[in-house]
Amino acid sequence: MAWLWLIGGLVVLVAGGELLVQNASALALKAKVSPLIVGLTIVAMGTSAPELFASLQAAWNGDGSIAIGNVLGSNVANLGLALGLTALVSPVTMKWTDLKRHWWVMMGASVAFMMCVHDLQLSSTEGLFLLLGGAIYLGGQILAARRQANDMDSAVAELMEDLGDDSRGYPTLLGLLAMGCVGLFFGSEAFVFGATEVALDLGISTHVVGVTVVAFGTSVPEIAASLTAAIKGNSDLSIGNLVGSNILNIFLVLGATANAGTLRVSSVVPTMDAWWMLGTAAVLAPVMWIGKGTVTRIAGVLYVALYMTYVVLVVAHG
């Protein structure tokens, strides 16, 4: 029964996230908001919506292990599994000069998280600090996008193909948007409940379930979006989506979750999990340098192997 709650909750969670992204995007476009701004804000945050709702639900249930583990595991999965699988399908290419600033922000966010949890808790004050980082990052993105709008027209056009239908009326879009939010709420509730029950049934910690099962489930949107972008030949959007998601997972998801109440952190987080998150992020720089701006299939194999090793170690430590 626990697995039914887990799988059913995941389906509703992902479907709710999809409704949220599509109809919030369509609503913004109908209101004449710039497509580029929509892509950098609503779409970027929308792919992190499952992580946000799942972590918030866990925090409300008093289980910081799932909330923290979800983000840690998702960030490792985004690069180790999503980027690795995407590179295996089609090598991912992007100019390092375009990615470098975001890579440094991702590294900085990871280090900031490690500093926050050294005392085995993530307080509401630290959550506000992370939210401020997210606001600064998104603000910088919007300003940079406005300066480079003409250079990004083709990328924006490709991105907009996957957004919602803005020909619908406002009542319809608002109704579908509300349905997406409801789906995210109840889907996350069922998903987290199922994950907790699975942990109890298997006799393992909720941290392990959060880092593995919950994190993989909430990473499904990023994996699907990256694979789709790679198949369409938009590999720069693919890797940009993953790096941006990792940044927002730390700044926005953990920031908002910590403000729902101080989170207790498992002792294994600062000694192992956080280092794996930082390590998979750090590896991206030499991978891009060696591949001359391309994450090759060999690098894809390396990333998938890193992710599988991480999961095995997490389960082994219990």
Order of alpha helices (4+ residues) and beta strands (2+ residues): alpha-alpha-alpha-alpha-alpha-beta-alpha-beta-alpha-alpha-alpha-alpha-alpha-alpha-alpha-beta-alpha-beta-alpha
